[in-house]
Amino acid sequence: MSWMWMNLSLAVVFFGAFAGIPLYLVLRNPSFSSQPADTTVTTPARQRAEAAAEHILLPPGALAEAAS
């Protein structure tokens, strides 16, 4: 019966290390933050659309007002 308790205690220690060490490494990482990162990507299509929009003679926000 004492072997069972020794095996269970060793299993708890190894399981704690198996789950706890990676969790500690993730939470310790400075890139882990509750604030989302700025993921704005400028693609060639977006660049062309912005360049074309510069040639439209409308005041800023006029298209957004017309769409709503």
mmCIF file as gemmi writes it, N, C-alpha and C atoms, coordinates in Angstrom:
data_model
loop_
_atom_site.group_PDB
_atom_site.id
_atom_site.type_symbol
_atom_site.label_atom_id
_atom_site.label_alt_id
_atom_site.label_comp_id
_atom_site.label_asym_id
_atom_site.label_entity_id
_atom_site.label_seq_id
_atom_site.pdbx_PDB_ins_code
_atom_site.Cartn_x
_atom_site.Cartn_y
_atom_site.Cartn_z
_atom_site.occupancy
_atom_site.B_iso_or_equiv
_atom_site.pdbx_formal_charge
_atom_site.auth_seq_id
_atom_site.auth_asym_id
_atom_site.pdbx_PDB_model_num
ATOM 1 N N . MET Axp A 1 ? 0.82 -1.193 0 1 0 ? 1 A 1
ATOM 2 C CA . MET Axp A 1 ? 0 0 0 1 0 ? 1 A 1
ATOM 3 C C . MET Axp A 1 ? 0.861 1.253 0 1 0 ? 1 A 1
ATOM 4 N N . SER Axp A 2 ? 2.03 1.202 0.626 1 0 ? 2 A 1
ATOM 5 C CA . SER Axp A 2 ? 2.877 2.396 0.666 1 0 ? 2 A 1
ATOM 6 C C . SER Axp A 2 ? 3.446 2.691 -0.724 1 0 ? 2 A 1
ATOM 7 N N . TRP Axp A 3 ? 3.619 1.656 -1.566 1 0 ? 3 A 1
ATOM 8 C CA . TRP Axp A 3 ? 4.101 1.896 -2.927 1 0 ? 3 A 1
ATOM 9 C C . TRP Axp A 3 ? 3.097 2.717 -3.723 1 0 ? 3 A 1
ATOM 10 N N . MET Axp A 4 ? 1.818 2.453 -3.485 1 0 ? 4 A 1
ATOM 11 C CA . MET Axp A 4 ? 0.796 3.201 -4.195 1 0 ? 4 A 1
ATOM 12 C C . MET Axp A 4 ? 0.866 4.684 -3.85 1 0 ? 4 A 1
ATOM 13 N N . TRP Axp A 5 ? 1.033 5.018 -2.572 1 0 ? 5 A 1
ATOM 14 C CA . TRP Axp A 5 ? 1.082 6.426 -2.167 1 0 ? 5 A 1
ATOM 15 C C . TRP Axp A 5 ? 2.359 7.09 -2.688 1 0 ? 5 A 1
ATOM 16 N N . MET Axp A 6 ? 3.437 6.356 -2.747 1 0 ? 6 A 1
ATOM 17 C CA . MET Axp A 6 ? 4.665 6.925 -3.283 1 0 ? 6 A 1
ATOM 18 C C . MET Axp A 6 ? 4.515 7.163 -4.791 1 0 ? 6 A 1
ATOM 19 N N . ASN Axp A 7 ? 3.911 6.222 -5.5 1 0 ? 7 A 1
ATOM 20 C CA . ASN Axp A 7 ? 3.689 6.397 -6.932 1 0 ? 7 A 1
ATOM 21 C C . ASN Axp A 7 ? 2.748 7.561 -7.209 1 0 ? 7 A 1
ATOM 22 N N . LEU Axp A 8 ? 1.689 7.685 -6.416 1 0 ? 8 A 1
ATOM 23 C CA . LEU Axp A 8 ? 0.763 8.794 -6.616 1 0 ? 8 A 1
ATOM 24 C C . LEU Axp A 8 ? 1.44 10.141 -6.35 1 0 ? 8 A 1
ATOM 25 N N . SER Axp A 9 ? 2.237 10.223 -5.321 1 0 ? 9 A 1
ATOM 26 C CA . SER Axp A 9 ? 2.909 11.491 -5.026 1 0 ? 9 A 1
ATOM 27 C C . SER Axp A 9 ? 3.909 11.837 -6.133 1 0 ? 9 A 1
ATOM 28 N N . LEU Axp A 10 ? 4.624 10.843 -6.641 1 0 ? 10 A 1
ATOM 29 C CA . LEU Axp A 10 ? 5.531 11.108 -7.757 1 0 ? 10 A 1
ATOM 30 C C . LEU Axp A 10 ? 4.757 11.508 -9.017 1 0 ? 10 A 1
ATOM 31 N N . ALA Axp A 11 ? 3.602 10.907 -9.226 1 0 ? 11 A 1
ATOM 32 C CA . ALA Axp A 11 ? 2.786 11.262 -10.384 1 0 ? 11 A 1
ATOM 33 C C . ALA Axp A 11 ? 2.308 12.708 -10.283 1 0 ? 11 A 1
ATOM 34 N N . VAL Axp A 12 ? 1.93 13.126 -9.094 1 0 ? 12 A 1
ATOM 35 C CA . VAL Axp A 12 ? 1.494 14.517 -8.902 1 0 ? 12 A 1
ATOM 36 C C . VAL Axp A 12 ? 2.643 15.471 -9.158 1 0 ? 12 A 1
ATOM 37 N N . VAL Axp A 13 ? 3.835 15.161 -8.699 1 0 ? 13 A 1
ATOM 38 C CA . VAL Axp A 13 ? 4.996 16.019 -8.923 1 0 ? 13 A 1
ATOM 39 C C . VAL Axp A 13 ? 5.32 16.11 -10.41 1 0 ? 13 A 1
ATOM 40 N N . PHE Axp A 14 ? 5.353 14.981 -11.1 1 0 ? 14 A 1
ATOM 41 C CA . PHE Axp A 14 ? 5.678 15.003 -12.52 1 0 ? 14 A 1
ATOM 42 C C . PHE Axp A 14 ? 4.579 15.677 -13.35 1 0 ? 14 A 1
ATOM 43 N N . PHE Axp A 15 ? 3.326 15.452 -12.994 1 0 ? 15 A 1
ATOM 44 C CA . PHE Axp A 15 ? 2.245 16.117 -13.71 1 0 ? 15 A 1
ATOM 45 C C . PHE Axp A 15 ? 2.308 17.625 -13.497 1 0 ? 15 A 1
ATOM 46 N N . GLY Axp A 16 ? 2.583 18.042 -12.277 1 0 ? 16 A 1
ATOM 47 C CA . GLY Axp A 16 ? 2.721 19.477 -12.002 1 0 ? 16 A 1
ATOM 48 C C . GLY Axp A 16 ? 3.85 20.102 -12.797 1 0 ? 16 A 1
ATOM 49 N N . ALA Axp A 17 ? 4.977 19.398 -12.891 1 0 ? 17 A 1
ATOM 50 C CA . ALA Axp A 17 ? 6.099 19.91 -13.679 1 0 ? 17 A 1
ATOM 51 C C . ALA Axp A 17 ? 5.76 19.896 -15.166 1 0 ? 17 A 1
ATOM 52 N N . PHE Axp A 18 ? 5.064 18.862 -15.625 1 0 ? 18 A 1
ATOM 53 C CA . PHE Axp A 18 ? 4.711 18.733 -17.034 1 0 ? 18 A 1
ATOM 54 C C . PHE Axp A 18 ? 3.769 19.853 -17.467 1 0 ? 18 A 1
ATOM 55 N N . ALA Axp A 19 ? 2.85 20.249 -16.595 1 0 ? 19 A 1
ATOM 56 C CA . ALA Axp A 19 ? 1.901 21.308 -16.929 1 0 ? 19 A 1
ATOM 57 C C . ALA Axp A 19 ? 2.4 22.675 -16.499 1 0 ? 19 A 1
ATOM 58 N N . GLY Axp A 20 ? 3.108 22.75 -15.394 1 0 ? 20 A 1
ATOM 59 C CA . GLY Axp A 20 ? 3.476 24.043 -14.82 1 0 ? 20 A 1
ATOM 60 C C . GLY Axp A 20 ? 4.655 24.722 -15.494 1 0 ? 20 A 1
ATOM 61 N N . ILE Axp A 21 ? 5.655 23.979 -15.899 1 0 ? 21 A 1
ATOM 62 C CA . ILE Axp A 21 ? 6.84 24.607 -16.501 1 0 ? 21 A 1
ATOM 63 C C . ILE Axp A 21 ? 6.495 25.282 -17.827 1 0 ? 21 A 1
ATOM 64 N N . PRO Axp A 22 ? 5.799 24.631 -18.765 1 0 ? 22 A 1
ATOM 65 C CA . PRO Axp A 22 ? 5.431 25.352 -19.987 1 0 ? 22 A 1
ATOM 66 C C . PRO Axp A 22 ? 4.514 26.55 -19.721 1 0 ? 22 A 1
ATOM 67 N N . LEU Axp A 23 ? 3.59 26.408 -18.775 1 0 ? 23 A 1
ATOM 68 C CA . LEU Axp A 23 ? 2.715 27.523 -18.44 1 0 ? 23 A 1
ATOM 69 C C . LEU Axp A 23 ? 3.51 28.696 -17.887 1 0 ? 23 A 1
ATOM 70 N N . TYR Axp A 24 ? 4.475 28.419 -17.039 1 0 ? 24 A 1
ATOM 71 C CA . TYR Axp A 24 ? 5.337 29.468 -16.497 1 0 ? 24 A 1
ATOM 72 C C . TYR Axp A 24 ? 6.127 30.152 -17.61 1 0 ? 24 A 1
ATOM 73 N N . LEU Axp A 25 ? 6.65 29.377 -18.554 1 0 ? 25 A 1
ATOM 74 C CA . LEU Axp A 25 ? 7.431 29.957 -19.648 1 0 ? 25 A 1
ATOM 75 C C . LEU Axp A 25 ? 6.569 30.836 -20.544 1 0 ? 25 A 1
ATOM 76 N N . VAL Axp A 26 ? 5.318 30.452 -20.762 1 0 ? 26 A 1
ATOM 77 C CA . VAL Axp A 26 ? 4.429 31.269 -21.581 1 0 ? 26 A 1
ATOM 78 C C . VAL Axp A 26 ? 4.063 32.554 -20.853 1 0 ? 26 A 1
ATOM 79 N N . LEU Axp A 27 ? 3.712 32.461 -19.596 1 0 ? 27 A 1
ATOM 80 C CA . LEU Axp A 27 ? 3.299 33.65 -18.857 1 0 ? 27 A 1
ATOM 81 C C . LEU Axp A 27 ? 4.463 34.584 -18.571 1 0 ? 27 A 1
ATOM 82 N N . ARG Axp A 28 ? 5.669 34.074 -18.511 1 0 ? 28 A 1
ATOM 83 C CA . ARG Axp A 28 ? 6.849 34.894 -18.24 1 0 ? 28 A 1
ATOM 84 C C . ARG Axp A 28 ? 7.288 35.657 -19.48 1 0 ? 28 A 1
ATOM 85 N N . ASN Axp A 29 ? 6.87 35.204 -20.664 1 0 ? 29 A 1
ATOM 86 C CA . ASN Axp A 29 ? 7.287 35.815 -21.917 1 0 ? 29 A 1
ATOM 87 C C . ASN Axp A 29 ? 6.779 37.255 -21.991 1 0 ? 29 A 1
ATOM 88 N N . PRO Axp A 30 ? 7.654 38.229 -22.274 1 0 ? 30 A 1
ATOM 89 C CA . PRO Axp A 30 ? 7.208 39.626 -22.294 1 0 ? 30 A 1
ATOM 90 C C . PRO Axp A 30 ? 6.248 39.932 -23.434 1 0 ? 30 A 1
ATOM 91 N N . SER Axp A 31 ? 6.2 39.117 -24.48 1 0 ? 31 A 1
ATOM 92 C CA . SER Axp A 31 ? 5.269 39.384 -25.574 1 0 ? 31 A 1
ATOM 93 C C . SER Axp A 31 ? 3.84 38.977 -25.212 1 0 ? 31 A 1
ATOM 94 N N . PHE Axp A 32 ? 3.656 38.234 -24.131 1 0 ? 32 A 1
ATOM 95 C CA . PHE Axp A 32 ? 2.323 37.861 -23.681 1 0 ? 32 A 1
ATOM 96 C C . PHE Axp A 32 ? 1.686 39.071 -23.017 1 0 ? 32 A 1
ATOM 97 N N . SER Axp A 33 ? 0.556 39.513 -23.543 1 0 ? 33 A 1
ATOM 98 C CA . SER Axp A 33 ? -0.086 40.701 -23.007 1 0 ? 33 A 1
ATOM 99 C C . SER Axp A 33 ? -1.586 40.546 -23.148 1 0 ? 33 A 1
ATOM 100 N N . SER Axp A 34 ? -2.326 41.209 -22.27 1 0 ? 34 A 1
ATOM 101 C CA . SER Axp A 34 ? -3.774 41.19 -22.387 1 0 ? 34 A 1
ATOM 102 C C . SER Axp A 34 ? -4.243 42.188 -23.435 1 0 ? 34 A 1
ATOM 103 N N . GLN Axp A 35 ? -3.362 43.085 -23.886 1 0 ? 35 A 1
ATOM 104 C CA . GLN Axp A 35 ? -3.692 44.043 -24.931 1 0 ? 35 A 1
ATOM 105 C C . GLN Axp A 35 ? -3.397 43.415 -26.294 1 0 ? 35 A 1
ATOM 106 N N . PRO Axp A 36 ? -4.339 43.479 -27.232 1 0 ? 36 A 1
ATOM 107 C CA . PRO Axp A 36 ? -4.065 42.92 -28.552 1 0 ? 36 A 1
ATOM 108 C C . PRO Axp A 36 ? -3.02 43.741 -29.294 1 0 ? 36 A 1
ATOM 109 N N . ALA Axp A 37 ? -2.244 43.073 -30.101 1 0 ? 37 A 1
ATOM 110 C CA . ALA Axp A 37 ? -1.205 43.753 -30.87 1 0 ? 37 A 1
ATOM 111 C C . ALA Axp A 37 ? -1.825 44.456 -32.074 1 0 ? 37 A 1
ATOM 112 N N . ASP Axp A 38 ? -1.156 45.489 -32.531 1 0 ? 38 A 1
ATOM 113 C CA . ASP Axp A 38 ? -1.592 46.189 -33.721 1 0 ? 38 A 1
ATOM 114 C C . ASP Axp A 38 ? -1.221 45.332 -34.929 1 0 ? 38 A 1
ATOM 115 N N . THR Axp A 39 ? -2.222 44.805 -35.598 1 0 ? 39 A 1
ATOM 116 C CA . THR Axp A 39 ? -1.966 43.864 -36.686 1 0 ? 39 A 1
ATOM 117 C C . THR Axp A 39 ? -2.366 44.446 -38.035 1 0 ? 39 A 1
ATOM 118 N N . THR Axp A 40 ? -2.255 45.765 -38.188 1 0 ? 40 A 1
ATOM 119 C CA . THR Axp A 40 ? -2.595 46.387 -39.459 1 0 ? 40 A 1
ATOM 120 C C . THR Axp A 40 ? -1.54 46.017 -40.494 1 0 ? 40 A 1
ATOM 121 N N . VAL Axp A 41 ? -1.985 45.47 -41.598 1 0 ? 41 A 1
ATOM 122 C CA . VAL Axp A 41 ? -1.084 45.039 -42.666 1 0 ? 41 A 1
ATOM 123 C C . VAL Axp A 41 ? -1.402 45.863 -43.907 1 0 ? 41 A 1
ATOM 124 N N . THR Axp A 42 ? -0.379 46.447 -44.484 1 0 ? 42 A 1
ATOM 125 C CA . THR Axp A 42 ? -0.564 47.199 -45.719 1 0 ? 42 A 1
ATOM 126 C C . THR Axp A 42 ? -0.211 46.287 -46.889 1 0 ? 42 A 1
ATOM 127 N N . THR Axp A 43 ? -1.237 45.91 -47.621 1 0 ? 43 A 1
ATOM 128 C CA . THR Axp A 43 ? -1.054 45.031 -48.776 1 0 ? 43 A 1
ATOM 129 C C . THR Axp A 43 ? -1.002 45.877 -50.042 1 0 ? 43 A 1
ATOM 130 N N . PRO Axp A 44 ? -0.508 45.317 -51.151 1 0 ? 44 A 1
ATOM 131 C CA . PRO Axp A 44 ? -0.498 46.081 -52.403 1 0 ? 44 A 1
ATOM 132 C C . PRO Axp A 44 ? -1.895 46.549 -52.822 1 0 ? 44 A 1
ATOM 133 N N . ALA Axp A 45 ? -2.917 45.732 -52.587 1 0 ? 45 A 1
ATOM 134 C CA . ALA Axp A 45 ? -4.275 46.131 -52.945 1 0 ? 45 A 1
ATOM 135 C C . ALA Axp A 45 ? -4.719 47.325 -52.113 1 0 ? 45 A 1
ATOM 136 N N . ARG Axp A 46 ? -4.386 47.324 -50.821 1 0 ? 46 A 1
ATOM 137 C CA . ARG Axp A 46 ? -4.748 48.448 -49.96 1 0 ? 46 A 1
ATOM 138 C C . ARG Axp A 46 ? -3.987 49.699 -50.385 1 0 ? 46 A 1
ATOM 139 N N . GLN Axp A 47 ? -2.729 49.561 -50.77 1 0 ? 47 A 1
ATOM 140 C CA . GLN Axp A 47 ? -1.95 50.716 -51.214 1 0 ? 47 A 1
ATOM 141 C C . GLN Axp A 47 ? -2.565 51.31 -52.476 1 0 ? 47 A 1
ATOM 142 N N . ARG Axp A 48 ? -2.987 50.459 -53.421 1 0 ? 48 A 1
ATOM 143 C CA . ARG Axp A 48 ? -3.61 50.961 -54.645 1 0 ? 48 A 1
ATOM 144 C C . ARG Axp A 48 ? -4.93 51.649 -54.338 1 0 ? 48 A 1
ATOM 145 N N . ALA Axp A 49 ? -5.708 51.094 -53.421 1 0 ? 49 A 1
ATOM 146 C CA . ALA Axp A 49 ? -6.992 51.693 -53.075 1 0 ? 49 A 1
ATOM 147 C C . ALA Axp A 49 ? -6.786 53.046 -52.398 1 0 ? 49 A 1
ATOM 148 N N . GLU Axp A 50 ? -5.792 53.142 -51.512 1 0 ? 50 A 1
ATOM 149 C CA . GLU Axp A 50 ? -5.524 54.42 -50.859 1 0 ? 50 A 1
ATOM 150 C C . GLU Axp A 50 ? -5.006 55.447 -51.851 1 0 ? 50 A 1
ATOM 151 N N . ALA Axp A 51 ? -4.189 55.015 -52.812 1 0 ? 51 A 1
ATOM 152 C CA . ALA Axp A 51 ? -3.686 55.937 -53.821 1 0 ? 51 A 1
ATOM 153 C C . ALA Axp A 51 ? -4.829 56.42 -54.705 1 0 ? 51 A 1
ATOM 154 N N . ALA Axp A 52 ? -5.75 55.538 -55.052 1 0 ? 52 A 1
ATOM 155 C CA . ALA Axp A 52 ? -6.897 55.937 -55.87 1 0 ? 52 A 1
ATOM 156 C C . ALA Axp A 52 ? -7.816 56.862 -55.089 1 0 ? 52 A 1
ATOM 157 N N . ALA Axp A 53 ? -7.958 56.645 -53.797 1 0 ? 53 A 1
ATOM 158 C CA . ALA Axp A 53 ? -8.829 57.481 -52.982 1 0 ? 53 A 1
ATOM 159 C C . ALA Axp A 53 ? -8.284 58.899 -52.841 1 0 ? 53 A 1
ATOM 160 N N . GLU Axp A 54 ? -6.992 59.081 -53.005 1 0 ? 54 A 1
ATOM 161 C CA . GLU Axp A 54 ? -6.428 60.421 -52.905 1 0 ? 54 A 1
ATOM 162 C C . GLU Axp A 54 ? -6.874 61.292 -54.07 1 0 ? 54 A 1
ATOM 163 N N . HIS Axp A 55 ? -7.273 60.693 -55.188 1 0 ? 55 A 1
ATOM 164 C CA . HIS Axp A 55 ? -7.654 61.451 -56.367 1 0 ? 55 A 1
ATOM 165 C C . HIS Axp A 55 ? -9.134 61.798 -56.382 1 0 ? 55 A 1
ATOM 166 N N . ILE Axp A 56 ? -9.886 61.284 -55.446 1 0 ? 56 A 1
ATOM 167 C CA . ILE Axp A 56 ? -11.315 61.593 -55.38 1 0 ? 56 A 1
ATOM 168 C C . ILE Axp A 56 ? -11.469 62.94 -54.688 1 0 ? 56 A 1
ATOM 169 N N . LEU Axp A 57 ? -12.255 63.834 -55.28 1 0 ? 57 A 1
ATOM 170 C CA . LEU Axp A 57 ? -12.401 65.185 -54.748 1 0 ? 57 A 1
ATOM 171 C C . LEU Axp A 57 ? -13.609 65.268 -53.829 1 0 ? 57 A 1
ATOM 172 N N . LEU Axp A 58 ? -13.564 64.523 -52.761 1 0 ? 58 A 1
ATOM 173 C CA . LEU Axp A 58 ? -14.595 64.567 -51.745 1 0 ? 58 A 1
ATOM 174 C C . LEU Axp A 58 ? -13.941 64.889 -50.412 1 0 ? 58 A 1
ATOM 175 N N . PRO Axp A 59 ? -14.652 65.565 -49.528 1 0 ? 59 A 1
ATOM 176 C CA . PRO Axp A 59 ? -14.074 65.823 -48.213 1 0 ? 59 A 1
ATOM 177 C C . PRO Axp A 59 ? -13.922 64.521 -47.436 1 0 ? 59 A 1
ATOM 178 N N . PRO Axp A 60 ? -12.963 64.457 -46.509 1 0 ? 60 A 1
ATOM 179 C CA . PRO Axp A 60 ? -12.77 63.235 -45.73 1 0 ? 60 A 1
ATOM 180 C C . PRO Axp A 60 ? -14.037 62.858 -44.972 1 0 ? 60 A 1
ATOM 181 N N . GLY Axp A 61 ? -14.393 61.601 -45.025 1 0 ? 61 A 1
ATOM 182 C CA . GLY Axp A 61 ? -15.566 61.097 -44.299 1 0 ? 61 A 1
ATOM 183 C C . GLY Axp A 61 ? -16.862 61.197 -45.083 1 0 ? 61 A 1
ATOM 184 N N . ALA Axp A 62 ? -16.849 61.787 -46.286 1 0 ? 62 A 1
ATOM 185 C CA . ALA Axp A 62 ? -18.073 61.933 -47.059 1 0 ? 62 A 1
ATOM 186 C C . ALA Axp A 62 ? -18.605 60.586 -47.508 1 0 ? 62 A 1
ATOM 187 N N . LEU Axp A 63 ? -17.721 59.667 -47.871 1 0 ? 63 A 1
ATOM 188 C CA . LEU Axp A 63 ? -18.182 58.347 -48.295 1 0 ? 63 A 1
ATOM 189 C C . LEU Axp A 63 ? -18.778 57.568 -47.137 1 0 ? 63 A 1
ATOM 190 N N . ALA Axp A 64 ? -18.23 57.726 -45.96 1 0 ? 64 A 1
ATOM 191 C CA . ALA Axp A 64 ? -18.746 57.023 -44.797 1 0 ? 64 A 1
ATOM 192 C C . ALA Axp A 64 ? -20.131 57.552 -44.441 1 0 ? 64 A 1
ATOM 193 N N . GLU Axp A 65 ? -20.348 58.856 -44.588 1 0 ? 65 A 1
ATOM 194 C CA . GLU Axp A 65 ? -21.654 59.437 -44.291 1 0 ? 65 A 1
ATOM 195 C C . GLU Axp A 65 ? -22.677 58.99 -45.336 1 0 ? 65 A 1
ATOM 196 N N . ALA Axp A 66 ? -22.258 58.886 -46.582 1 0 ? 66 A 1
ATOM 197 C CA . ALA Axp A 66 ? -23.176 58.462 -47.643 1 0 ? 66 A 1
ATOM 198 C C . ALA Axp A 66 ? -23.552 56.999 -47.494 1 0 ? 66 A 1
ATOM 199 N N . ALA Axp A 67 ? -22.655 56.183 -46.992 1 0 ? 67 A 1
ATOM 200 C CA . ALA Axp A 67 ? -22.926 54.758 -46.841 1 0 ? 67 A 1
ATOM 201 C C . ALA Axp A 67 ? -23.882 54.485 -45.686 1 0 ? 67 A 1
ATOM 202 N N . SER Axp A 68 ? -23.905 55.352 -44.682 1 0 ? 68 A 1
ATOM 203 C CA . SER Axp A 68 ? -24.762 55.094 -43.527 1 0 ? 68 A 1
ATOM 204 C C . SER Axp A 68 ? -26.137 55.667 -43.657 1 0 ? 68 A 1
